[in-house]
Amino acid sequence: MALLITQLSVFLLFLLVLKVKYHGWYYYRAASVAMGAMLVMAAAGHFMYAEGMQLMLPAWVPFKKPIVLLTGIYELMLAYSFFLPHRRKIAARICMVYLALTLPVNIYASIYYVNYVQADYSGDGPVYLWFRIPLQLFWIAWCYFIYRWNPLPLKKIENGQ
């Protein structure tokens, strides 16, 4: 839930800043920055809760800690790409695939009641999927919006057009 609140808050704040500064509603740019902010926060979880995130992976997966840490680094790099205007579309495409590939991990974690913050098996369980699956689809749709949207070039915005 914190990731969603962060994303929506950054989106609204950045949208208002763009409105005041450039006198227009630049949804695409605000959406890109918000997605990047959400990914930075998600990546932080990989480092702060590395032990708990390892529990989200099945027992047969080797090198759990390096996988958790590397996916955190990957999310940081992906987040950075959302902040770069010339990389946003490719970042959105990659993020859509990444979100689709990580959904099974979240499903596995829910089935086994993983609480990655506490690093134990006291989580909400399968009931959490009623929130997580729509959230994951929402993020994929958000990335699709960034990928498909055709905004004004930056030069037009900087000139106030």
VORO-619949 format. One record per residue (C-alpha): residue in one letter; residue number from 1; x, y, z. Coordinates in steps of 0.2 Angstrom, whole numbers, padded with zeros to 4 digits, always signed. Example, Ala and Ser with C-alpha at 12.3 -4.5 7.8 and 13.67 -1.06 7.14 Angstrom:
<rs>
[r "a" 1 [+0062 -0022 +0039]]
[r "s" 2 [+0068 -0005 +0036]]
</rs>
This chain:
<rs>
[r "m" 1 [+0000 +0000 +0000]]
[r "a" 2 [+0014 +0012 +0004]]
[r "l" 3 [+0021 +0010 -0014]]
[r "l" 4 [+0004 +0015 -0021]]
[r "i" 5 [+0002 +0030 -0010]]
[r "t" 6 [+0020 +0035 -0014]]
[r "q" 7 [+0016 +0034 -0033]]
[r "l" 8 [+0000 +0043 -0032]]
[r "s" 9 [+0006 +0057 -0021]]
[r "v" 10 [+0022 +0060 -0032]]
[r "f" 11 [+0011 +0060 -0047]]
[r "l" 12 [-0001 +0073 -0040]]
[r "l" 13 [+0013 +0084 -0033]]
[r "f" 14 [+0023 +0083 -0049]]
[r "l" 15 [+0008 +0086 -0060]]
[r "l" 16 [+0004 +0102 -0050]]
[r "v" 17 [+0022 +0108 -0051]]
[r "l" 18 [+0022 +0106 -0070]]
[r "k" 19 [+0005 +0115 -0071]]
[r "v" 20 [+0012 +0130 -0061]]
[r "k" 21 [+0029 +0130 -0070]]
[r "y" 22 [+0023 +0126 -0088]]
[r "h" 23 [+0005 +0131 -0087]]
[r "g" 24 [-0001 +0114 -0094]]
[r "w" 25 [-0006 +0097 -0088]]
[r "y" 26 [+0009 +0085 -0092]]
[r "y" 27 [+0002 +0069 -0086]]
[r "y" 28 [+0015 +0059 -0096]]
[r "r" 29 [+0030 +0067 -0087]]
[r "a" 30 [+0021 +0066 -0070]]
[r "a" 31 [+0017 +0048 -0073]]
[r "s" 32 [+0035 +0044 -0077]]
[r "v" 33 [+0042 +0052 -0062]]
[r "a" 34 [+0029 +0044 -0051]]
[r "m" 35 [+0033 +0027 -0058]]
[r "g" 36 [+0052 +0030 -0055]]
[r "a" 37 [+0048 +0036 -0037]]
[r "m" 38 [+0038 +0020 -0034]]
[r "l" 39 [+0052 +0009 -0040]]
[r "v" 40 [+0065 +0018 -0029]]
[r "m" 41 [+0055 +0014 -0014]]
[r "a" 42 [+0052 -0004 -0020]]
[r "a" 43 [+0071 -0006 -0023]]
[r "a" 44 [+0074 +0001 -0005]]
[r "g" 45 [+0064 -0014 +0002]]
[r "h" 46 [+0075 -0026 -0007]]
[r "f" 47 [+0090 -0019 +0004]]
[r "m" 48 [+0080 -0015 +0020]]
[r "y" 49 [+0071 -0032 +0020]]
[r "a" 50 [+0083 -0043 +0011]]
[r "e" 51 [+0080 -0058 +0023]]
[r "g" 52 [+0061 -0057 +0022]]
[r "m" 53 [+0062 -0055 +0003]]
[r "q" 54 [+0072 -0071 +0002]]
[r "l" 55 [+0057 -0080 +0010]]
[r "m" 56 [+0047 -0075 -0005]]
[r "l" 57 [+0057 -0087 -0016]]
[r "p" 58 [+0054 -0106 -0017]]
[r "a" 59 [+0066 -0117 -0008]]
[r "w" 60 [+0073 -0124 -0024]]
[r "v" 61 [+0080 -0107 -0030]]
[r "p" 62 [+0098 -0105 -0026]]
[r "f" 63 [+0108 -0089 -0022]]
[r "k" 64 [+0092 -0081 -0014]]
[r "k" 65 [+0101 -0066 -0006]]
[r "p" 66 [+0111 -0061 -0022]]
[r "i" 67 [+0095 -0062 -0032]]
[r "v" 68 [+0085 -0051 -0020]]
[r "l" 69 [+0100 -0038 -0020]]
[r "l" 70 [+0102 -0039 -0039]]
[r "t" 71 [+0083 -0036 -0042]]
[r "g" 72 [+0084 -0021 -0030]]
[r "i" 73 [+0099 -0014 -0041]]
[r "y" 74 [+0089 -0018 -0056]]
[r "e" 75 [+0074 -0008 -0050]]
[r "l" 76 [+0085 +0006 -0046]]
[r "m" 77 [+0092 +0006 -0063]]
[r "l" 78 [+0074 +0005 -0070]]
[r "a" 79 [+0068 +0019 -0059]]
[r "y" 80 [+0083 +0030 -0065]]
[r "s" 81 [+0077 +0027 -0083]]
[r "f" 82 [+0060 +0034 -0079]]
[r "f" 83 [+0068 +0050 -0075]]
[r "l" 84 [+0077 +0052 -0091]]
[r "p" 85 [+0065 +0058 -0105]]
[r "h" 86 [+0074 +0049 -0119]]
[r "r" 87 [+0073 +0032 -0109]]
[r "r" 88 [+0055 +0033 -0103]]
[r "k" 89 [+0047 +0023 -0117]]
[r "i" 90 [+0060 +0008 -0116]]
[r "a" 91 [+0059 +0009 -0097]]
[r "a" 92 [+0040 +0007 -0098]]
[r "r" 93 [+0041 -0008 -0109]]
[r "i" 94 [+0055 -0017 -0098]]
[r "c" 95 [+0045 -0013 -0083]]
[r "m" 96 [+0029 -0021 -0090]]
[r "v" 97 [+0038 -0037 -0093]]
[r "y" 98 [+0047 -0036 -0076]]
[r "l" 99 [+0030 -0033 -0067]]
[r "a" 100 [+0023 -0048 -0076]]
[r "l" 101 [+0038 -0059 -0072]]
[r "t" 102 [+0037 -0054 -0053]]
[r "l" 103 [+0019 -0058 -0051]]
[r "p" 104 [+0022 -0077 -0048]]
[r "v" 105 [+0034 -0072 -0034]]
[r "n" 106 [+0020 -0062 -0025]]
[r "i" 107 [+0008 -0076 -0028]]
[r "y" 108 [+0020 -0089 -0020]]
[r "a" 109 [+0023 -0077 -0005]]
[r "s" 110 [+0005 -0075 -0002]]
[r "i" 111 [+0001 -0094 -0003]]
[r "y" 112 [+0015 -0096 +0010]]
[r "y" 113 [+0009 -0081 +0021]]
[r "v" 114 [+0026 -0073 +0019]]
[r "n" 115 [+0028 -0057 +0029]]
[r "y" 116 [+0044 -0050 +0021]]
[r "v" 117 [+0045 -0035 +0034]]
[r "q" 118 [+0046 -0047 +0049]]
[r "a" 119 [+0055 -0060 +0039]]
[r "d" 120 [+0043 -0074 +0045]]
[r "y" 121 [+0027 -0083 +0039]]
[r "s" 122 [+0014 -0072 +0048]]
[r "g" 123 [+0008 -0063 +0032]]
[r "d" 124 [-0010 -0060 +0026]]
[r "g" 125 [-0009 -0075 +0015]]
[r "p" 126 [-0020 -0078 -0001]]
[r "v" 127 [-0032 -0064 +0004]]
[r "y" 128 [-0018 -0052 +0000]]
[r "l" 129 [-0019 -0057 -0018]]
[r "w" 130 [-0036 -0048 -0019]]
[r "f" 131 [-0026 -0032 -0017]]
[r "r" 132 [-0009 -0037 -0025]]
[r "i" 133 [-0015 -0044 -0042]]
[r "p" 134 [-0025 -0028 -0046]]
[r "l" 135 [-0011 -0018 -0040]]
[r "q" 136 [+0001 -0026 -0052]]
[r "l" 137 [-0011 -0025 -0066]]
[r "f" 138 [-0013 -0006 -0062]]
[r "w" 139 [+0006 -0004 -0063]]
[r "i" 140 [+0007 -0013 -0079]]
[r "a" 141 [-0007 -0001 -0086]]
[r "w" 142 [+0002 +0014 -0079]]
[r "c" 143 [+0018 +0008 -0089]]
[r "y" 144 [+0008 +0005 -0104]]
[r "f" 145 [+0001 +0023 -0103]]
[r "i" 146 [+0019 +0030 -0102]]
[r "y" 147 [+0024 +0019 -0117]]
[r "r" 148 [+0009 +0024 -0128]]
[r "w" 149 [+0007 +0042 -0123]]
[r "n" 150 [+0015 +0055 -0136]]
[r "p" 151 [+0019 +0070 -0126]]
[r "l" 152 [+0025 +0087 -0133]]
[r "p" 153 [+0043 +0088 -0135]]
[r "l" 154 [+0053 +0096 -0121]]
[r "k" 155 [+0058 +0111 -0131]]
[r "k" 156 [+0040 +0116 -0133]]
[r "i" 157 [+0037 +0115 -0115]]
[r "e" 158 [+0052 +0125 -0110]]
[r "n" 159 [+0047 +0138 -0123]]
[r "g" 160 [+0030 +0139 -0114]]
[r "q" 161 [+0020 +0132 -0129]]
</rs>
